[in-house]
């Protein structure tokens, strides 16, 4: 098997999962939208997005599905099963629709658009993302004030998924320090080698730099 990835948030998440689980797979940097590459990648994922986990005659796309497959292959409880599975799915579902989505809204305006020259920051959308961030972070902070990890006594995929955008916070500048329990939780994640530096030893070109807001198109 091989994992097709880039340094963007969801592919980064998939690589971090694979490294954390010490998955016996190959890693391949991928750029589905590069000239001449579209049809090759369309056969693996009709959405033309990554990450993609590929094996002989099959492919699996979407970071959550890949995390589930790799965890099962490793026979790990990183993807919770049994009595803990509903709680994990609760956090995955809530996180993607609330905390992760809010982080992504802000990061898209301050980071992605400036990286790829997609136009000026939309201040109204940025403010809406920040509003949603504060609402979601307050709830998450309350939950994490009573527990170390989101599900059970050890780190799980729910923690990795919830933190998808936080490695990019130097660009998004979300006020994590306003939420001490969230900040402590994220520092614990940063202490995990596979999360802090998932690309160590891999061929992984850096993302384009974020341009200054004053820099002309």
ABEGO torsion letter per residue (X at the ends): XBBBBBABAAAAAAAAAAAAAGBBBBBBBBBAABBGAAAAAAAABAAGBOBBBBBBGBBBBEAAAAAAAAAAAAGBAABBBEAAAAAAAAAAAAAAABAAAAAAAAAAAAAAAAAAGAEBBBAAAAAAAAAAAAAAAAAAAAAAAABABABEABBBAAAAAAAAAAAAAAAAGBBAAABAAAAAAAAAAAABAAAABAABGBBBBBBBBBBBAABBX
